[in-house]
Amino acid sequence: MVTIDNFDAKILKLIQRDASLPLEEIGTAVGLSRNAVWRRVKTLEASGVIRSRVALLDPDKLGIGLTVFMQIRTDRHAADWLLRFAKATRDLPEILGAYRMSGDLDYLIRARVSDVKAYDRLYQELTRRIELADVSASFVMEEIKETTELPVSS
């Protein structure tokens, strides 16, 4: 874990909302010079706190407005199976997140597709690549909150 101060926390909050903000604007907002902000951002990047700067796209405008959560159960827990599962999830661009879970569920996958037919194609491709004991899906009816912003505090 990296220790951050109040200035770093303020900078991180701002650039999580808009990574394209000019350094001068960030500096004015947090009370630092442009150069001080630049040095802090570079330090946060070097420490891995800032992993990358990305553009957030509108999935509806790209025709992939349906979010699906796939609940996966497996009877396989060997290391080689897990490697193949990880590769399969990484290689399918519709899959945005794959998580190993505690409790009754083994894995949870979050994916974006255009419609139920596209989900079925994803399901067929995933099960072709890796053996799964049980797959069930839940489709998002309404996104109440969707964010990439992490709660940052110093």
Secondary structure, DSSP 8 states (H G I E B T S, - for coil): -----HHHHHHHHHHHH-TT--HHHHHHHHT--HHHHHHHHHHHHHTTSS--------TTTTT--EEEEEEEE-S---HHHHHHHHHHHHH-TTEEEEEE-STT--EEEEEEESSHHHHHHHHHHHHHHS--SEEEEEE-S--S----------
